[in-house]
Amino acid sequence: MSIGENIQFKIRLKVNDEDMLFFDELQIESFKTTLKNAEVLTEEEIRKKYTEFDENDPIDLDDPNHIILIAEDESGERSGLIWICNRDPFWRFKNRLLWIYNLHVISKFRGKGLATELLKRVEELALELNLEIISLHVIDSNTSARNLYEKLGYELVVTHNESCFYEKRILINDQ
């Protein structure tokens, strides 16, 4: 597939064990980007660090507030995902919000608008859930992700060490 090729993506809810395996693999790939020395670590060392991280901050993915959306290309190949949660207020956030835990597009599908499509779907979900804020965390050095968020109207609200916290306010129409 060439960069200029127009690909139609289907975005759907996670529905089966294969989706969960895909999710797990992309979680590890995303985790690698947070490690300063990932390139010198073995896959086994990275997986061990990920397991430790996951055990220190366990999340119940069976909680109905967690939503995993899987993207597929026209042939049905999984091409990316976004994991969100309808969260209670926490830290500096005063109201319920949609929190983006992870947005990951497989490298061969990058540059084709999929991340934008996934984020637009999250905005639609925020409206459906009557939530006015979408928030996320990204590592400062992930400039391509930061540029994408800023291009789509996310505002940098707080930095802490190497972390950047963004949010986007969604206008909810009174009906």
Residue, then its C-alpha position, 0 to 999 in steps of 0.5 A: m500500500s502506498i502512502g497516498e492510497n485511500i484506505q477505508f477503515k472499519i472501527r468496531l468494538k473488541v469482540n473476541d480473543e484474537d482482538m484481545l491478543f492484538f490489544d496485548e501486543l499493541q500495549i507492549e509496543s506502546f509501552k516500549t515507546t516509554l522506555k528510554n533504553a528499549e533498543v538495548l533491551t531484549e523482548e523478554e526484558i521488555r515483557k518483564k518490565y511491562t508485566e511489572f508495570d501492569e501488576n503495579d497498576p492493574i486495570d479491570l478491562d471487563d469493567p464496562n466503562h473501558i472501551i476498546l475500539i479495533a480498526e481494520d482495513e478493507s481486507g479485515e486486517r487489524s490496523g490499530l486501536i484506541w482504548i478509552c475509559n469513561r472515568d470518574p473525576f481524578w487528579r485535576f479533573k473535576n468532572r467525568l471524562l473520557w480518558i484515552y489510555n492508548l492510541h496505537v496504529i500499526s506502522k504500515f498503516r500510519g500516515k493514512g488518517l487512521a489515528t484521526e478517524l479513531l480520535k473522531r470516533v472517541e469524540e462521537l462516543a463522548l457526545e453519546l455519553n454526554l461527556e464534555i472532556i476527553s483527556l490523555h497522557v503522552i510522553d514529551s518525546n512523542t512529537s508525532a502524537r503530540n502534533l496530531y493531538e494539537k492539530l485536532g484541538y487537544e490542548l496541553v494542560v499540564t506537564h510533569n517530568e516527561s509527561c504531557f497531559y492534554e484535554k479537549r473540550i467537546l461542545i454538547n448540544d442541548q436537545 
